[in-house]
Amino acid sequence: MISFQRLLLTFIFCWTTTVYAQNALPVPVNIKAAYNKGTRSSDGKPGKNYWQNHADYSIKVNFNPVNRNLQGTVSIDYTNNSPDTLGQVWFKLYPNLFKKRFDTRYAYPP
């Protein structure tokens, strides 16, 4: 039969090991900010204040391989789901991006 003292000592050892093994991991500042804003929950899923903008594109293109002429139109339906108002929308168009010897200095604004 196991002595009461030995059983008590085993119980205390197991209990203290479990209590001290549950230390919280450090959380980065940006993740804490997302928790505080409500955009992220502690399990990593989107929070109650999470939002995402959405865009639907309709692109119509005509290409003539004989004279290598490309014509097209695009319609973009942009949905702003954020609580902020968009003051401006930027489009970056690079029609010659895949052209041989494309100069990448002009791919992005200086």
HELIX and SHEET records of a PDB file:
HELIX    1   1 PHE A    4  TYR A   20  1                                  17    
HELIX    2   2 VAL A   29  LYS A   37  1                                   9    
HELIX    3   3 THR A  104  TYR A  106  5                                   3    
SHEET    1   A 2 HIS A  54  ASN A  64  0                                        
SHEET    2   A 2 ASN A  69  THR A  79 -1                                        
END                                                                             
